[in-house]
Amino acid sequence: MDRFHQINPFAKRDSHTTTSITTYKVLSLLTWLLSVVTTVYYDTHAPADGKYLGGSIWHQNYHHYSGFTQNAVITSIYFVVMFILQLIYTSHLFSSDATTVNAAASVGSHFILNNLLHFAWVMLFVRSHFVWSEIILIINFFNLSSLYFRHATYTKFIHAGAVSWPLAWTFVAIYWNGAIMVPHQHSLVARIFANVFIWSLLGYGLFFIFLYKDYTMGFALSVLSASLGVAQFFRQIIAFQWIFAFTIMSVLFVATVLVAVPAWTGREDFFGNRREPVGDAERAPLLADN
């Protein structure tokens, strides 16, 4: 069992060897670049190969209209912010502080796997292999969920870049890709299912906001809900889906603010633990932001 723990890259460790940290540095940067370059390229370019008729990411999005179609501008901005947060996370691996490096390295295997799975999803999605791309998203959802629940107390920049923003995107993408995958996206049955399942975004977001006091997850899901709402509004003004999406966005945003303000003002830390006063004016730090 000890041998398996030593060779298991996803095992939770308190410290890491110099070799393993160097490996995480190299693989994290390379897979992050692979994920970013692939996403940016296929954001506007269609694949030149493939058995089925493909298209760019946003061509697929608008060509296969569904109840979970996203707005290209808002979701693209989300991707840009997510990639920047991921780069900030990667920079923690190069910190001079050993505690920060060990914390970043502890989530490194999941982060690298996320990048590789995101790359695989893009390659399959733009080539219209929607069933396989859905399977990739589900695998990544379990990967990131495992990461979240096993490493939920690291600093907010590690958490946001490596955990919450990729997880929020993957959760929404499962519905988006899944809606494209099923036939007859425009049917009444498909619209009714979309009207029902969209509320899972609210439940999922509130779960993390109130149970884990995770305002990064709440904000990420509110942005993606806004993207969904804008796309649905321009698709069909007289419909429930965009109303539901904006309602979900509003509730998540308000809940996020209610949790974030105490954390930002020093009354609670990132995960909702009330801080004890030190002296008359000082409070314990939120969490190391390095």
C-alpha positions as CSV (number, residue, x, y, z in Angstrom):
1,M,0.0,0.0,0.0
2,D,2.9,2.4,0.8
3,R,4.4,1.5,-2.6
4,F,1.2,2.4,-4.3
5,H,1.0,5.7,-2.4
6,Q,4.5,6.6,-3.5
7,I,3.9,6.0,-7.2
8,N,0.3,7.4,-7.2
9,P,0.6,11.0,-8.6
10,F,-2.8,11.9,-7.2
11,A,-2.0,10.8,-3.6
12,K,-2.2,13.6,-1.0
13,R,1.3,14.5,0.2
14,D,2.7,17.0,2.8
15,S,5.9,17.5,0.9
16,H,7.5,16.8,-2.5
17,T,10.9,16.0,-3.7
18,T,12.9,18.4,-5.9
19,T,12.5,16.1,-8.8
20,S,8.8,15.9,-8.5
21,I,8.5,19.7,-8.2
22,T,10.6,20.2,-11.3
23,T,8.4,17.7,-13.1
24,Y,5.3,19.6,-12.0
25,K,6.8,22.9,-13.2
26,V,7.6,21.6,-16.7
27,L,4.4,19.6,-17.2
28,S,2.1,22.3,-15.8
29,L,3.5,24.9,-18.1
30,L,3.6,22.6,-21.2
31,T,0.0,21.3,-20.7
32,W,-1.3,24.8,-19.9
33,L,0.2,26.1,-23.2
34,L,-1.3,23.1,-25.0
35,S,-4.7,23.9,-23.6
36,V,-4.5,27.6,-24.3
37,V,-3.1,27.4,-27.8
38,T,-5.6,24.7,-28.8
39,T,-8.6,26.7,-27.4
40,V,-7.5,30.0,-29.0
41,Y,-6.8,28.4,-32.4
42,Y,-10.1,26.5,-32.6
43,D,-12.0,29.5,-31.2
44,T,-12.0,30.8,-34.8
45,H,-10.6,28.0,-37.0
46,A,-12.4,24.8,-38.1
47,P,-10.4,21.5,-38.3
48,A,-9.2,20.5,-41.7
49,D,-9.5,16.8,-40.9
50,G,-12.1,14.4,-39.4
51,K,-14.7,12.0,-40.5
52,Y,-17.7,14.3,-39.7
53,L,-18.4,17.9,-40.6
54,G,-16.7,20.0,-38.0
55,G,-16.3,23.7,-37.2
56,S,-14.8,26.1,-34.7
57,I,-15.9,26.0,-31.1
58,W,-18.4,28.9,-31.6
59,H,-19.5,27.6,-35.0
60,Q,-20.5,24.3,-33.2
61,N,-22.2,26.4,-30.5
62,Y,-24.4,28.3,-32.8
63,H,-24.8,25.6,-35.5
64,H,-26.3,23.3,-32.9
65,Y,-28.7,25.6,-31.0
66,S,-30.0,24.2,-27.8
67,G,-31.2,25.3,-24.4
68,F,-27.6,25.5,-23.2
69,T,-26.1,27.5,-26.1
70,Q,-23.5,30.0,-24.7
71,N,-22.7,33.5,-25.7
72,A,-19.4,33.5,-27.5
73,V,-18.1,36.8,-26.2
74,I,-18.9,36.3,-22.5
75,T,-17.6,32.7,-22.4
76,S,-14.5,33.7,-24.3
77,I,-13.8,36.3,-21.7
78,Y,-14.4,33.6,-19.1
79,F,-11.8,31.5,-20.8
80,V,-9.3,34.4,-20.9
81,V,-9.7,35.0,-17.1
82,M,-9.5,31.3,-16.3
83,F,-6.3,30.9,-18.3
84,I,-4.8,33.9,-16.5
85,L,-5.8,32.4,-13.1
86,Q,-4.2,29.1,-14.2
87,L,-1.0,30.9,-15.1
88,I,-1.0,32.6,-11.7
89,Y,-1.5,29.2,-10.1
90,T,1.5,27.8,-12.1
91,S,3.6,30.7,-10.9
92,H,3.2,29.4,-7.3
93,L,5.3,26.4,-8.3
94,F,8.2,28.8,-8.8
95,S,7.8,30.5,-5.5
96,S,10.7,30.8,-3.1
97,D,8.4,29.8,-0.2
98,A,8.5,26.0,0.3
99,T,5.0,25.9,1.8
100,T,3.5,27.7,-1.3
101,V,5.4,25.4,-3.6
102,N,4.2,22.2,-1.8
103,A,0.6,23.5,-1.8
104,A,0.8,24.2,-5.6
105,A,2.5,20.8,-6.2
106,S,-0.2,19.0,-4.3
107,V,-2.8,19.9,-6.9
108,G,-0.4,19.6,-9.8
109,S,-1.4,16.1,-11.1
110,H,-5.1,17.1,-11.2
111,F,-4.2,20.3,-13.0
112,I,-2.1,18.6,-15.6
113,L,-4.8,16.0,-16.2
114,N,-7.4,18.8,-16.5
115,N,-5.3,20.5,-19.2
116,L,-4.9,17.3,-21.1
117,L,-8.6,16.5,-20.9
118,H,-9.5,20.0,-22.0
119,F,-7.3,19.6,-25.0
120,A,-8.9,16.3,-25.8
121,W,-12.4,17.8,-25.4
122,V,-11.6,20.7,-27.8
123,M,-10.2,18.3,-30.4
124,L,-13.2,16.1,-30.3
125,F,-15.8,18.8,-30.0
126,V,-14.7,20.8,-33.1
127,R,-14.7,17.5,-35.1
128,S,-18.3,16.8,-34.0
129,H,-17.5,13.7,-31.9
130,F,-20.0,14.9,-29.3
131,V,-20.4,11.6,-27.5
132,W,-16.7,11.2,-26.9
133,S,-16.3,14.8,-26.0
134,E,-19.1,14.4,-23.4
135,I,-17.3,11.4,-21.9
136,I,-14.1,13.5,-21.6
137,L,-16.0,16.2,-19.8
138,I,-17.5,13.7,-17.4
139,I,-14.1,12.2,-16.7
140,N,-12.7,15.7,-16.0
141,F,-15.7,16.5,-13.8
142,F,-14.7,13.6,-11.6
143,N,-11.1,14.6,-11.7
144,L,-11.8,18.2,-10.6
145,S,-14.4,17.2,-8.1
146,S,-11.9,14.9,-6.5
147,L,-9.4,17.7,-6.4
148,Y,-11.9,20.1,-4.9
149,F,-13.0,17.9,-2.0
150,R,-9.5,16.6,-1.2
151,H,-7.7,19.9,-1.5
152,A,-10.3,22.5,-0.6
153,T,-8.3,24.7,1.8
154,Y,-5.5,26.1,-0.3
155,T,-5.0,29.8,-1.0
156,K,-7.6,31.5,-3.2
157,F,-5.3,31.9,-6.3
158,I,-4.4,28.2,-6.3
159,H,-8.0,27.3,-5.7
160,A,-9.5,29.6,-8.3
161,G,-7.1,28.8,-11.1
162,A,-6.6,25.1,-10.6
163,V,-10.0,24.1,-9.1
164,S,-13.1,26.3,-9.0
165,W,-13.1,28.0,-12.4
166,P,-12.2,24.9,-14.4
167,L,-14.7,22.9,-12.3
168,A,-17.5,25.5,-12.9
169,W,-16.8,25.5,-16.6
170,T,-16.7,21.7,-16.8
171,F,-20.1,21.4,-15.0
172,V,-21.8,23.8,-17.4
173,A,-20.0,22.3,-20.4
174,I,-21.5,18.9,-19.6
175,Y,-24.9,20.3,-20.2
176,W,-23.9,22.3,-23.2
177,N,-22.1,19.5,-24.9
178,G,-24.8,17.0,-23.8
179,A,-27.6,19.1,-25.3
180,I,-25.7,19.2,-28.6
181,M,-25.1,15.5,-28.4
182,V,-28.7,14.4,-28.2
183,P,-30.9,14.5,-31.3
184,H,-33.7,16.9,-31.9
185,Q,-32.4,19.8,-29.8
186,H,-35.2,22.0,-31.0
187,S,-38.0,19.7,-29.9
188,L,-40.5,20.5,-27.2
189,V,-39.2,17.6,-25.0
190,A,-35.6,19.0,-25.3
191,R,-36.7,22.5,-24.4
192,I,-38.6,21.2,-21.3
193,F,-35.6,19.2,-20.2
194,A,-33.4,22.3,-20.6
195,N,-35.9,24.3,-18.6
196,V,-35.6,21.8,-15.8
197,F,-31.9,21.0,-15.8
198,I,-30.8,24.6,-15.9
199,W,-31.8,24.9,-12.2
200,S,-29.1,22.5,-11.3
201,L,-26.6,25.4,-11.9
202,L,-28.3,27.2,-9.1
203,G,-28.3,24.2,-6.7
204,Y,-24.7,23.4,-7.6
205,G,-23.6,27.0,-7.0
206,L,-25.4,27.5,-3.8
207,F,-24.0,24.2,-2.5
208,F,-20.4,25.5,-2.7
209,I,-21.3,29.1,-1.7
210,F,-23.0,28.3,1.5
211,L,-21.4,25.0,2.5
212,Y,-17.8,25.9,1.6
213,K,-18.2,29.7,1.5
214,D,-16.6,29.6,-1.9
215,Y,-17.3,32.9,-3.6
216,T,-14.9,32.0,-6.5
217,M,-17.2,29.2,-7.5
218,G,-20.3,31.3,-7.1
219,F,-18.9,34.1,-9.3
220,A,-17.7,31.7,-12.0
221,L,-21.1,30.1,-12.3
222,S,-22.9,33.4,-12.3
223,V,-20.8,34.5,-15.3
224,L,-21.5,31.3,-17.1
225,S,-25.3,31.7,-16.3
226,A,-25.1,35.2,-17.7
227,S,-23.5,33.8,-20.9
228,L,-26.3,31.3,-21.2
229,G,-29.0,33.9,-20.6
230,V,-27.6,36.3,-23.2
231,A,-27.4,33.6,-25.9
232,Q,-30.9,32.4,-25.1
233,F,-32.4,35.9,-25.2
234,F,-31.0,36.6,-28.6
235,R,-32.1,33.2,-29.8
236,Q,-35.7,33.5,-28.7
237,I,-37.1,36.4,-26.7
238,I,-40.4,34.8,-25.9
239,A,-39.1,31.8,-23.9
240,F,-38.4,30.7,-20.3
241,Q,-34.8,29.7,-20.6
242,W,-33.2,33.2,-20.7
243,I,-35.4,34.3,-17.8
244,F,-34.4,31.3,-15.8
245,A,-30.7,31.9,-16.6
246,F,-30.8,35.5,-15.5
247,T,-32.7,34.6,-12.4
248,I,-30.0,32.0,-11.5
249,M,-27.2,34.5,-12.3
250,S,-28.8,37.1,-10.0
251,V,-29.3,34.7,-7.1
252,L,-25.8,33.3,-7.4
253,F,-24.3,36.8,-7.7
254,V,-26.1,38.1,-4.6
255,A,-25.2,34.9,-2.6
256,T,-21.6,35.3,-3.8
257,V,-21.5,38.9,-2.5
258,L,-23.0,37.9,0.8
259,V,-20.2,35.4,1.3
260,A,-17.4,37.4,-0.3
261,V,-17.9,40.6,1.7
262,P,-17.2,39.1,5.1
263,A,-14.1,37.4,3.7
264,W,-12.8,40.6,2.0
265,T,-13.5,42.7,5.2
266,G,-11.7,40.2,7.4
267,R,-14.6,38.9,9.4
268,E,-14.3,35.4,7.9
269,D,-11.6,33.6,6.0
270,F,-11.9,32.2,2.4
271,F,-13.8,29.1,3.7
272,G,-16.0,30.8,6.2
273,N,-14.1,30.3,9.4
274,R,-14.6,33.3,11.7
275,R,-11.3,35.0,12.6
276,E,-10.3,35.6,16.1
277,P,-9.2,39.2,16.9
278,V,-5.6,39.8,17.7
279,G,-5.1,42.7,20.1
280,D,-7.6,45.5,19.5
281,A,-7.3,46.1,15.8
282,E,-5.5,43.2,14.0
283,R,-7.0,40.0,12.7
284,A,-5.4,36.8,11.5
285,P,-4.6,36.8,7.8
286,L,-7.1,35.4,5.3
287,L,-4.8,32.7,3.9
288,A,-1.4,33.1,2.3
289,D,-2.0,34.7,-1.1
290,N,1.4,33.7,-2.4
